[in-house]
Amino acid sequence: MWCVLGDFNSVRDIFERRGVGHNSSAGRSSEMVAFDAFLGDLELIDMPLSGRTFTSFHPNGMAMSRLDRVLISTSWSDMWGEPIVRVLERDVADHCPLVLRYSSLDWGPKPFRFNNFLLQSNEFKEAIKTAWGSQNLESWMGFILKERLKGLKVVIKESNAENFGLAEAKKKRLIKRIGDLDLKSEVLGLEDGEIKI
């Protein structure tokens, strides 16, 4: 039973690549045929993507490919069904993240995360120390840790908004702009001025 996700650095068909030096009138390259045969030999199903056609974008804004894939075996499909593979917007990376999703499965709460750059702020460190020390809880250790992290989440959000709110808003605008340009490049191509942004 297999589920393989990742950047395979290869395409299966000429339609999975645009703006790269392959002559589409020549048909499928030997690399494409070999990769397709490899997947066939392993009896892997290449799951279709939702949201985008391409997953990798060259910095020149003209070349794009579908290099990232989710491959499942028939036994995986029999056991779990077929997932939805959503292509998310990329930020400064050249690849878009993929999300493998089964709508009927609940994987539990979201993980605890924060931006590492906050650790460089003395105000942030003090706010964390104060918040952690002010929580007096009695129960089993797993519960105490969970509740302390929940309390820190509030402090982290407030500190982030207070000290870095403008940076976060700018980051979101830039990520949105990159996403808009990626979508435009998939359909229409980009103009010279848009490539240099």
C-alpha positions as CSV (number, residue, x, y, z in Angstrom):
1,M,0.0,0.0,0.0
2,W,1.7,3.2,-1.2
3,C,1.1,6.9,-1.1
4,V,4.0,8.8,-2.5
5,L,4.1,12.6,-2.6
6,G,6.8,14.9,-3.8
7,D,8.8,16.7,-6.5
8,F,9.6,14.0,-9.2
9,N,11.4,16.5,-11.4
10,S,9.8,14.9,-14.4
11,V,6.7,15.3,-16.5
12,R,4.5,12.6,-18.1
13,D,3.2,14.5,-21.1
14,I,4.0,17.6,-23.2
15,F,1.0,19.4,-21.7
16,E,2.6,19.3,-18.2
17,R,5.3,21.7,-19.3
18,R,5.2,25.2,-20.8
19,G,7.9,27.6,-21.8
20,V,10.7,25.0,-21.6
21,G,12.9,24.0,-24.5
22,H,11.0,20.9,-25.5
23,N,9.5,20.9,-29.0
24,S,5.9,19.9,-28.5
25,S,5.4,18.9,-32.1
26,A,8.1,16.2,-31.6
27,G,5.7,14.4,-29.1
28,R,6.7,12.9,-25.8
29,S,10.4,12.8,-25.0
30,S,12.1,9.6,-23.9
31,E,12.2,11.0,-20.4
32,M,8.4,11.3,-20.4
33,V,7.9,7.8,-21.7
34,A,10.3,6.4,-19.1
35,F,8.7,8.2,-16.2
36,D,5.2,7.1,-17.4
37,A,6.4,3.5,-17.7
38,F,8.0,3.7,-14.2
39,L,4.6,4.7,-12.8
40,G,2.9,2.0,-14.8
41,D,5.3,-0.7,-13.6
42,L,4.7,0.2,-10.0
43,E,0.9,0.4,-10.7
44,L,0.7,3.9,-9.2
45,I,-2.2,6.2,-9.9
46,D,-1.2,9.8,-10.6
47,M,-3.8,11.8,-8.8
48,P,-5.3,14.8,-10.7
49,L,-4.6,18.3,-9.3
50,S,-7.3,20.7,-8.2
51,G,-6.8,24.4,-8.3
52,R,-3.9,24.7,-10.7
53,T,-2.3,23.1,-13.7
54,F,1.3,23.6,-12.9
55,T,3.2,23.2,-9.6
56,S,6.7,24.6,-10.4
57,F,7.5,28.0,-11.8
58,H,10.8,29.2,-13.1
59,P,11.9,32.7,-11.9
60,N,11.6,34.0,-15.4
61,G,7.9,33.7,-15.2
62,M,7.7,32.0,-18.6
63,A,8.5,28.4,-17.8
64,M,6.3,26.2,-15.7
65,S,5.8,22.5,-15.1
66,R,3.9,19.9,-13.2
67,L,6.7,18.3,-11.3
68,D,5.0,17.7,-7.9
69,R,2.6,14.8,-7.7
70,V,0.6,12.5,-5.4
71,L,0.9,8.9,-6.4
72,I,-1.2,6.2,-4.8
73,S,-1.4,2.4,-5.3
74,T,-4.6,0.6,-6.1
75,S,-4.5,-1.0,-2.6
76,W,-4.3,2.5,-1.1
77,S,-7.2,3.6,-3.2
78,D,-9.2,0.5,-2.2
79,M,-8.5,1.1,1.5
80,W,-8.8,4.9,1.7
81,G,-10.6,6.0,-1.5
82,E,-9.2,8.6,-3.8
83,P,-8.0,11.8,-2.2
84,I,-8.4,15.4,-3.5
85,V,-5.1,16.9,-4.3
86,R,-5.2,20.7,-3.9
87,V,-2.4,22.9,-5.3
88,L,-2.0,25.9,-3.0
89,E,-0.5,29.3,-3.8
90,R,3.2,29.5,-3.5
91,D,5.0,32.3,-1.7
92,V,8.7,32.9,-2.5
93,A,9.4,29.3,-3.3
94,D,9.4,28.1,-6.9
95,H,7.1,25.2,-6.1
96,C,3.5,25.2,-5.0
97,P,2.6,23.1,-1.9
98,L,0.2,20.2,-2.4
99,V,-2.4,19.2,0.1
100,L,-3.7,15.7,0.2
101,R,-7.2,15.7,1.6
102,Y,-9.8,13.2,2.5
103,S,-13.0,15.2,3.3
104,S,-14.3,12.5,5.6
105,L,-11.2,12.2,7.9
106,D,-10.6,14.5,10.8
107,W,-6.9,14.7,11.6
108,G,-7.4,16.6,14.8
109,P,-6.5,20.2,15.8
110,K,-4.1,22.3,13.9
111,P,-0.4,22.1,15.0
112,F,1.1,24.9,17.1
113,R,3.1,27.2,14.9
114,F,4.6,30.6,14.8
115,N,7.1,32.6,12.8
116,N,10.7,32.1,13.9
117,F,11.6,35.8,13.4
118,L,9.5,36.6,16.5
119,L,12.3,35.0,18.6
120,Q,14.6,38.0,17.7
121,S,12.3,40.4,19.5
122,N,13.0,41.0,23.2
123,E,9.5,42.2,23.7
124,F,8.2,38.9,22.3
125,K,10.5,36.9,24.6
126,E,9.3,38.8,27.7
127,A,5.7,38.4,26.7
128,I,6.2,34.6,26.4
129,K,8.0,34.4,29.8
130,T,5.3,36.4,31.5
131,A,2.4,34.4,29.9
132,W,4.0,31.0,30.6
133,G,4.8,31.9,34.3
134,S,1.4,33.3,34.9
135,Q,-0.5,30.1,34.1
136,N,-0.9,28.1,37.3
137,L,-2.6,24.8,36.3
138,E,-2.9,21.5,38.1
139,S,-3.7,18.4,36.2
140,W,-1.8,15.7,34.3
141,M,1.2,17.0,32.3
142,G,-0.3,16.6,28.8
143,F,-3.3,18.7,29.8
144,I,-1.1,21.4,31.4
145,L,1.1,21.6,28.2
146,K,-1.9,21.8,26.0
147,E,-3.5,24.6,28.0
148,R,-0.2,26.5,28.3
149,L,0.2,26.4,24.5
150,K,-3.3,27.6,24.1
151,G,-2.5,30.6,26.3
152,L,0.7,31.3,24.4
153,K,-1.3,31.3,21.2
154,V,-3.2,34.4,22.3
155,V,0.0,36.1,23.4
156,I,1.8,35.3,20.1
157,K,-1.1,36.6,18.0
158,E,-1.2,39.8,20.0
159,S,2.6,40.3,19.9
160,N,2.7,39.6,16.2
161,A,-0.1,42.0,15.4
162,E,1.4,44.7,17.7
163,N,5.0,44.4,16.5
164,F,4.9,43.0,13.0
165,G,1.3,43.6,11.8
166,L,2.4,45.7,8.8
167,A,5.0,43.2,7.7
168,E,2.4,40.4,7.8
169,A,0.0,42.4,5.8
170,K,2.7,43.2,3.2
171,K,3.7,39.5,3.1
172,K,0.1,38.5,2.4
173,R,-0.2,41.1,-0.4
174,L,3.0,39.9,-2.0
175,I,1.9,36.2,-1.8
176,K,-1.4,37.2,-3.4
177,R,0.3,39.0,-6.2
178,I,2.6,36.0,-6.9
179,G,-0.5,33.8,-7.0
180,D,-2.3,36.1,-9.4
181,L,0.7,36.3,-11.7
182,D,1.1,32.5,-11.6
183,L,-2.5,32.0,-12.6
184,K,-2.2,34.6,-15.3
185,S,1.0,32.9,-16.6
186,E,-0.7,29.5,-16.8
187,V,-3.5,30.9,-19.1
188,L,-2.2,34.0,-20.9
189,G,1.5,34.3,-20.2
190,L,3.2,37.3,-18.6
191,E,4.3,40.6,-20.1
192,D,7.9,41.8,-19.7
193,G,7.0,44.3,-16.9
194,E,5.2,41.5,-14.9
195,I,8.2,39.2,-15.2
196,K,10.5,41.7,-13.6
197,I,8.4,42.3,-10.5
